[in-house]
Amino acid sequence: MEIDRAMRMGFNWELGPFELWDAAGVPASVARMKAEGMPVAANVERLLASGKASWYADDGQRRFGQDLLRSKLNHH
């Protein structure tokens, strides 16, 4: 995703925010957010409702970011 790339390049982060979220586990993080009464963004709910548990996917050769607006994968 563009925000991850921008944060890695602009701030010299090793991982961007969505990559960090994937590393922590999106479903587990969302479950904890809900248990603590925190709001969960609609796009996060859409990701999980689509059956995906990660902001990124890998086909073995390339890495893709989930594009919830267009319901397809973006090549990265």
DOKEGU-403274 format. One record per atom (N, C-alpha, C, CB): atom name; residue number from 1; residue in three letters; x, y, z. Coordinates in steps of 0.02 Angstrom, whole numbers. Glycine has a CB too. Layout:
N
+------+-----+------+--------+--------+--------+
: atom : seq : type :      u :      v :      w :
+------+-----+------+--------+--------+--------+
:   CA : NUM :  ALA :      X :      Y :      Z :
...
+------+-----+------+--------+--------+--------+
This chain:
76
+------+-----+------+--------+--------+--------+
: atom : seq : type :      u :      v :      w :
+------+-----+------+--------+--------+--------+
:    N :   1 :  MET :     42 :    -58 :      0 :
:   CA :   1 :  MET :      0 :      0 :      0 :
:    C :   1 :  MET :     44 :     62 :      0 :
:   CB :   1 :  MET :    -48 :      0 :     60 :
:    N :   2 :  GLU :     18 :    114 :    -27 :
:   CA :   2 :  GLU :     57 :    175 :    -34 :
:    C :   2 :  GLU :     78 :    204 :     33 :
:   CB :   2 :  GLU :     18 :    226 :    -73 :
:    N :   3 :  ILE :     35 :    201 :     83 :
:   CA :   3 :  ILE :     52 :    229 :    148 :
:    C :   3 :  ILE :    110 :    191 :    179 :
:   CB :   3 :  ILE :     -8 :    228 :    195 :
:    N :   4 :  ASP :    112 :    126 :    170 :
:   CA :   4 :  ASP :    169 :     87 :    197 :
:    C :   4 :  ASP :    234 :    107 :    163 :
:   CB :   4 :  ASP :    156 :     12 :    189 :
:    N :   5 :  ARG :    231 :    112 :     98 :
:   CA :   5 :  ARG :    290 :    132 :     60 :
:    C :   5 :  ARG :    313 :    202 :     81 :
:   CB :   5 :  ARG :    276 :    130 :    -16 :
:    N :   6 :  ALA :    267 :    248 :     88 :
:   CA :   6 :  ALA :    284 :    316 :    108 :
:    C :   6 :  ALA :    316 :    318 :    176 :
:   CB :   6 :  ALA :    223 :    361 :    107 :
:    N :   7 :  MET :    290 :    281 :    224 :
:   CA :   7 :  MET :    318 :    281 :    291 :
:    C :   7 :  MET :    387 :    248 :    293 :
:   CB :   7 :  MET :    271 :    246 :    340 :
:    N :   8 :  ARG :    396 :    195 :    254 :
:   CA :   8 :  ARG :    462 :    163 :    252 :
:    C :   8 :  ARG :    513 :    209 :    221 :
:   CB :   8 :  ARG :    459 :     97 :    212 :
:    N :   9 :  MET :    495 :    240 :    166 :
:   CA :   9 :  MET :    543 :    283 :    130 :
:    C :   9 :  MET :    552 :    350 :    164 :
:   CB :   9 :  MET :    521 :    293 :     58 :
:    N :  10 :  GLY :    497 :    381 :    185 :
:   CA :  10 :  GLY :    501 :    449 :    213 :
:    C :  10 :  GLY :    527 :    453 :    284 :
:   CB :  10 :  GLY :    434 :    479 :    211 :
:    N :  11 :  PHE :    514 :    402 :    323 :
:   CA :  11 :  PHE :    534 :    403 :    393 :
:    C :  11 :  PHE :    583 :    348 :    410 :
:   CB :  11 :  PHE :    473 :    397 :    437 :
:    N :  12 :  ASN :    605 :    311 :    359 :
:   CA :  12 :  ASN :    653 :    257 :    368 :
:    C :  12 :  ASN :    627 :    203 :    415 :
:   CB :  12 :  ASN :    719 :    285 :    393 :
:    N :  13 :  TRP :    562 :    191 :    413 :
:   CA :  13 :  TRP :    532 :    137 :    452 :
:    C :  13 :  TRP :    548 :     71 :    419 :
:   CB :  13 :  TRP :    456 :    147 :    460 :
:    N :  14 :  GLU :    555 :     19 :    458 :
:   CA :  14 :  GLU :    566 :    -47 :    431 :
:    C :  14 :  GLU :    501 :    -75 :    402 :
:   CB :  14 :  GLU :    593 :    -95 :    485 :
:    N :  15 :  LEU :    445 :    -61 :    434 :
:   CA :  15 :  LEU :    379 :    -82 :    411 :
:    C :  15 :  LEU :    332 :    -22 :    415 :
:   CB :  15 :  LEU :    352 :   -142 :    453 :
:    N :  16 :  GLY :    285 :    -19 :    369 :
:   CA :  16 :  GLY :    233 :     32 :    371 :
:    C :  16 :  GLY :    178 :     12 :    419 :
:   CB :  16 :  GLY :    205 :     44 :    301 :
:    N :  17 :  PRO :    129 :     56 :    431 :
:   CA :  17 :  PRO :     77 :     42 :    480 :
:    C :  17 :  PRO :     33 :    -20 :    464 :
:   CB :  17 :  PRO :     33 :    101 :    487 :
:    N :  18 :  PHE :     17 :    -31 :    401 :
:   CA :  18 :  PHE :    -23 :    -90 :    384 :
:    C :  18 :  PHE :     19 :   -153 :    386 :
:   CB :  18 :  PHE :    -54 :    -81 :    315 :
:    N :  19 :  GLU :     83 :   -147 :    370 :
:   CA :  19 :  GLU :    128 :   -205 :    377 :
:    C :  19 :  GLU :    136 :   -223 :    451 :
:   CB :  19 :  GLU :    197 :   -189 :    345 :
:    N :  20 :  LEU :    141 :   -172 :    494 :
:   CA :  20 :  LEU :    145 :   -184 :    566 :
:    C :  20 :  LEU :     82 :   -218 :    591 :
:   CB :  20 :  LEU :    158 :   -119 :    603 :
:    N :  21 :  TRP :     25 :   -194 :    566 :
:   CA :  21 :  TRP :    -39 :   -223 :    587 :
:    C :  21 :  TRP :    -43 :   -296 :    566 :
:   CB :  21 :  TRP :    -98 :   -183 :    558 :
:    N :  22 :  ASP :    -21 :   -311 :    505 :
:   CA :  22 :  ASP :    -19 :   -381 :    483 :
:    C :  22 :  ASP :     25 :   -423 :    529 :
:   CB :  22 :  ASP :      7 :   -386 :    411 :
:    N :  23 :  ALA :     83 :   -395 :    548 :
:   CA :  23 :  ALA :    129 :   -432 :    591 :
:    C :  23 :  ALA :     98 :   -446 :    660 :
:   CB :  23 :  ALA :    195 :   -393 :    599 :
:    N :  24 :  ALA :     57 :   -399 :    684 :
:   CA :  24 :  ALA :     24 :   -408 :    748 :
:    C :  24 :  ALA :    -36 :   -454 :    743 :
:   CB :  24 :  ALA :      3 :   -340 :    776 :
:    N :  25 :  GLY :    -64 :   -460 :    683 :
:   CA :  25 :  GLY :   -123 :   -501 :    672 :
:    C :  25 :  GLY :   -186 :   -459 :    671 :
:   CB :  25 :  GLY :   -129 :   -554 :    726 :
:    N :  26 :  VAL :   -214 :   -449 :    612 :
:   CA :  26 :  VAL :   -274 :   -407 :    605 :
:    C :  26 :  VAL :   -333 :   -436 :    644 :
:   CB :  26 :  VAL :   -292 :   -400 :    531 :
:    N :  27 :  PRO :   -350 :   -501 :    634 :
:   CA :  27 :  PRO :   -409 :   -527 :    671 :
:    C :  27 :  PRO :   -401 :   -521 :    747 :
:   CB :  27 :  PRO :   -421 :   -599 :    652 :
:    N :  28 :  ALA :   -343 :   -537 :    772 :
:   CA :  28 :  ALA :   -332 :   -534 :    845 :
:    C :  28 :  ALA :   -335 :   -462 :    869 :
:   CB :  28 :  ALA :   -264 :   -565 :    863 :
:    N :  29 :  SER :   -308 :   -416 :    831 :
:   CA :  29 :  SER :   -310 :   -345 :    850 :
:    C :  29 :  SER :   -381 :   -319 :    851 :
:   CB :  29 :  SER :   -267 :   -303 :    802 :
:    N :  30 :  VAL :   -420 :   -337 :    800 :
:   CA :  30 :  VAL :   -489 :   -315 :    796 :
:    C :  30 :  VAL :   -530 :   -345 :    854 :
:   CB :  30 :  VAL :   -521 :   -335 :    728 :
:    N :  31 :  ALA :   -518 :   -408 :    869 :
:   CA :  31 :  ALA :   -554 :   -439 :    925 :
:    C :  31 :  ALA :   -539 :   -402 :    991 :
:   CB :  31 :  ALA :   -533 :   -513 :    932 :
:    N :  32 :  ARG :   -477 :   -384 :   1000 :
:   CA :  32 :  ARG :   -459 :   -347 :   1061 :
:    C :  32 :  ARG :   -490 :   -278 :   1061 :
:   CB :  32 :  ARG :   -382 :   -342 :   1068 :
:    N :  33 :  MET :   -489 :   -244 :   1003 :
:   CA :  33 :  MET :   -520 :   -179 :    999 :
:    C :  33 :  MET :   -594 :   -182 :   1018 :
:   CB :  33 :  MET :   -513 :   -150 :    928 :
:    N :  34 :  LYS :   -629 :   -232 :    992 :
:   CA :  34 :  LYS :   -700 :   -240 :   1007 :
:    C :  34 :  LYS :   -711 :   -257 :   1081 :
:   CB :  34 :  LYS :   -731 :   -295 :    962 :
:    N :  35 :  ALA :   -669 :   -300 :   1108 :
:   CA :  35 :  ALA :   -675 :   -319 :   1179 :
:    C :  35 :  ALA :   -665 :   -259 :   1225 :
:   CB :  35 :  ALA :   -624 :   -373 :   1196 :
:    N :  36 :  GLU :   -624 :   -211 :   1202 :
:   CA :  36 :  GLU :   -611 :   -151 :   1242 :
:    C :  36 :  GLU :   -658 :    -94 :   1225 :
:   CB :  36 :  GLU :   -539 :   -129 :   1233 :
:    N :  37 :  GLY :   -707 :   -108 :   1181 :
:   CA :  37 :  GLY :   -757 :    -58 :   1164 :
:    C :  37 :  GLY :   -732 :     -3 :   1117 :
:   CB :  37 :  GLY :   -782 :    -26 :   1226 :
:    N :  38 :  MET :   -678 :    -17 :   1082 :
:   CA :  38 :  MET :   -651 :     31 :   1035 :
:    C :  38 :  MET :   -685 :     24 :    967 :
:   CB :  38 :  MET :   -574 :     22 :   1027 :
:    N :  39 :  PRO :   -692 :     79 :    931 :
:   CA :  39 :  PRO :   -723 :     75 :    864 :
:    C :  39 :  PRO :   -676 :     41 :    815 :
:   CB :  39 :  PRO :   -743 :    145 :    839 :
:    N :  40 :  VAL :   -705 :      7 :    766 :
:   CA :  40 :  VAL :   -667 :    -26 :    713 :
:    C :  40 :  VAL :   -689 :      6 :    647 :
:   CB :  40 :  VAL :   -678 :   -104 :    713 :
:    N :  41 :  ALA :   -642 :     29 :    608 :
:   CA :  41 :  ALA :   -658 :     63 :    544 :
:    C :  41 :  ALA :   -694 :     16 :    497 :
:   CB :  41 :  ALA :   -594 :     89 :    512 :
:    N :  42 :  ALA :   -738 :     44 :    457 :
:   CA :  42 :  ALA :   -778 :      5 :    409 :
:    C :  42 :  ALA :   -734 :    -34 :    361 :
:   CB :  42 :  ALA :   -824 :     51 :    369 :
:    N :  43 :  ASN :   -678 :     -5 :    339 :
:   CA :  43 :  ASN :   -634 :    -41 :    292 :
:    C :  43 :  ASN :   -602 :   -102 :    325 :
:   CB :  43 :  ASN :   -579 :      5 :    267 :
:    N :  44 :  VAL :   -590 :    -99 :    389 :
:   CA :  44 :  VAL :   -562 :   -157 :    424 :
:    C :  44 :  VAL :   -616 :   -212 :    428 :
:   CB :  44 :  VAL :   -538 :   -136 :    496 :
:    N :  45 :  GLU :   -677 :   -191 :    443 :
:   CA :  45 :  GLU :   -732 :   -240 :    445 :
:    C :  45 :  GLU :   -742 :   -271 :    376 :
:   CB :  45 :  GLU :   -797 :   -205 :    469 :
:    N :  46 :  ARG :   -736 :   -231 :    323 :
:   CA :  46 :  ARG :   -743 :   -257 :    255 :
:    C :  46 :  ARG :   -688 :   -307 :    239 :
:   CB :  46 :  ARG :   -741 :   -200 :    204 :
:    N :  47 :  LEU :   -627 :   -293 :    260 :
:   CA :  47 :  LEU :   -571 :   -339 :    248 :
:    C :  47 :  LEU :   -587 :   -407 :    279 :
:   CB :  47 :  LEU :   -506 :   -310 :    277 :
:    N :  48 :  LEU :   -606 :   -407 :    342 :
:   CA :  48 :  LEU :   -620 :   -469 :    377 :
:    C :  48 :  LEU :   -682 :   -504 :    350 :
:   CB :  48 :  LEU :   -628 :   -456 :    452 :
:    N :  49 :  ALA :   -733 :   -465 :    332 :
:   CA :  49 :  ALA :   -795 :   -494 :    304 :
:    C :  49 :  ALA :   -782 :   -527 :    236 :
:   CB :  49 :  ALA :   -849 :   -441 :    297 :
:    N :  50 :  SER :   -730 :   -504 :    201 :
:   CA :  50 :  SER :   -713 :   -533 :    136 :
:    C :  50 :  SER :   -677 :   -600 :    143 :
:   CB :  50 :  SER :   -670 :   -485 :     96 :
:    N :  51 :  GLY :   -662 :   -620 :    205 :
:   CA :  51 :  GLY :   -627 :   -683 :    216 :
:    C :  51 :  GLY :   -552 :   -675 :    220 :
:   CB :  51 :  GLY :   -645 :   -731 :    163 :
:    N :  52 :  LYS :   -528 :   -614 :    213 :
:   CA :  52 :  LYS :   -456 :   -602 :    217 :
:    C :  52 :  LYS :   -437 :   -583 :    289 :
:   CB :  52 :  LYS :   -434 :   -546 :    167 :
:    N :  53 :  ALA :   -378 :   -601 :    309 :
:   CA :  53 :  ALA :   -355 :   -587 :    377 :
:    C :  53 :  ALA :   -292 :   -545 :    376 :
:   CB :  53 :  ALA :   -343 :   -651 :    415 :
:    N :  54 :  SER :   -275 :   -517 :    318 :
:   CA :  54 :  SER :   -212 :   -481 :    310 :
:    C :  54 :  SER :   -222 :   -425 :    259 :
:   CB :  54 :  SER :   -154 :   -528 :    290 :
:    N :  55 :  TRP :   -185 :   -371 :    268 :
:   CA :  55 :  TRP :   -187 :   -316 :    219 :
:    C :  55 :  TRP :   -147 :   -333 :    157 :
:   CB :  55 :  TRP :   -160 :   -252 :    250 :
:    N :  56 :  TYR :   -105 :   -384 :    161 :
:   CA :  56 :  TYR :    -63 :   -404 :    105 :
:    C :  56 :  TYR :    -72 :   -478 :     89 :
:   CB :  56 :  TYR :     11 :   -389 :    119 :
:    N :  57 :  ALA :    -61 :   -496 :     27 :
:   CA :  57 :  ALA :    -61 :   -565 :      4 :
:    C :  57 :  ALA :      1 :   -576 :    -38 :
:   CB :  57 :  ALA :   -126 :   -583 :    -36 :
:    N :  58 :  ASP :     21 :   -638 :    -45 :
:   CA :  58 :  ASP :     81 :   -656 :    -83 :
:    C :  58 :  ASP :     65 :   -717 :   -125 :
:   CB :  58 :  ASP :    142 :   -669 :    -36 :
:    N :  59 :  ASP :     80 :   -714 :   -190 :
:   CA :  59 :  ASP :     67 :   -772 :   -233 :
:    C :  59 :  ASP :    129 :   -814 :   -243 :
:   CB :  59 :  ASP :     40 :   -748 :   -301 :
:    N :  60 :  GLY :    179 :   -804 :   -201 :
:   CA :  60 :  GLY :    241 :   -841 :   -205 :
:    C :  60 :  GLY :    295 :   -805 :   -245 :
:   CB :  60 :  GLY :    228 :   -908 :   -237 :
:    N :  61 :  GLN :    275 :   -758 :   -287 :
:   CA :  61 :  GLN :    323 :   -720 :   -327 :
:    C :  61 :  GLN :    315 :   -645 :   -317 :
:   CB :  61 :  GLN :    315 :   -736 :   -400 :
:    N :  62 :  ARG :    253 :   -624 :   -303 :
:   CA :  62 :  ARG :    239 :   -553 :   -296 :
:    C :  62 :  ARG :    198 :   -541 :   -233 :
:   CB :  62 :  ARG :    203 :   -525 :   -358 :
:    N :  63 :  ARG :    201 :   -480 :   -209 :
:   CA :  63 :  ARG :    164 :   -460 :   -150 :
:    C :  63 :  ARG :    108 :   -412 :   -172 :
:   CB :  63 :  ARG :    210 :   -427 :    -97 :
:    N :  64 :  PHE :     49 :   -422 :   -144 :
:   CA :  64 :  PHE :     -9 :   -381 :   -163 :
:    C :  64 :  PHE :    -39 :   -349 :   -101 :
:   CB :  64 :  PHE :    -61 :   -424 :   -199 :
:    N :  65 :  GLY :    -63 :   -287 :   -108 :
:   CA :  65 :  GLY :   -100 :   -254 :    -55 :
:    C :  65 :  GLY :   -174 :   -258 :    -71 :
:   CB :  65 :  GLY :    -77 :   -180 :    -48 :
:    N :  66 :  GLN :   -214 :   -268 :    -20 :
:   CA :  66 :  GLN :   -287 :   -273 :    -29 :
:    C :  66 :  GLN :   -314 :   -204 :    -49 :
:   CB :  66 :  GLN :   -322 :   -298 :     36 :
:    N :  67 :  ASP :   -355 :   -201 :   -100 :
:   CA :  67 :  ASP :   -387 :   -140 :   -123 :
:    C :  67 :  ASP :   -462 :   -147 :   -109 :
:   CB :  67 :  ASP :   -373 :   -125 :   -198 :
:    N :  68 :  LEU :   -483 :   -123 :    -52 :
:   CA :  68 :  LEU :   -553 :   -132 :    -33 :
:    C :  68 :  LEU :   -600 :    -87 :    -72 :
:   CB :  68 :  LEU :   -561 :   -118 :     41 :
:    N :  69 :  LEU :   -575 :    -33 :   -100 :
:   CA :  69 :  LEU :   -618 :     11 :   -139 :
:    C :  69 :  LEU :   -636 :    -20 :   -206 :
:   CB :  69 :  LEU :   -585 :     78 :   -150 :
:    N :  70 :  ARG :   -590 :    -56 :   -234 :
:   CA :  70 :  ARG :   -602 :    -86 :   -299 :
:    C :  70 :  ARG :   -612 :   -162 :   -295 :
:   CB :  70 :  ARG :   -544 :    -71 :   -345 :
:    N :  71 :  SER :   -607 :   -189 :   -234 :
:   CA :  71 :  SER :   -614 :   -261 :   -222 :
:    C :  71 :  SER :   -568 :   -303 :   -266 :
:   CB :  71 :  SER :   -687 :   -282 :   -234 :
:    N :  72 :  LYS :   -506 :   -282 :   -271 :
:   CA :  72 :  LYS :   -456 :   -321 :   -307 :
:    C :  72 :  LYS :   -389 :   -312 :   -271 :
:   CB :  72 :  LYS :   -451 :   -298 :   -381 :
:    N :  73 :  LEU :   -339 :   -344 :   -298 :
:   CA :  73 :  LEU :   -272 :   -339 :   -268 :
:    C :  73 :  LEU :   -230 :   -290 :   -308 :
:   CB :  73 :  LEU :   -239 :   -409 :   -266 :
:    N :  74 :  ASN :   -190 :   -252 :   -273 :
:   CA :  74 :  ASN :   -142 :   -206 :   -304 :
:    C :  74 :  ASN :    -73 :   -237 :   -299 :
:   CB :  74 :  ASN :   -144 :   -136 :   -271 :
:    N :  75 :  HIS :    -37 :   -240 :   -355 :
:   CA :  75 :  HIS :     31 :   -267 :   -356 :
:    C :  75 :  HIS :     79 :   -218 :   -324 :
:   CB :  75 :  HIS :     54 :   -283 :   -428 :
:    N :  76 :  HIS :    124 :   -243 :   -281 :
:   CA :  76 :  HIS :    176 :   -202 :   -249 :
:    C :  76 :  HIS :    242 :   -237 :   -257 :
:   CB :  76 :  HIS :    161 :   -189 :   -175 :
+------+-----+------+--------+--------+--------+
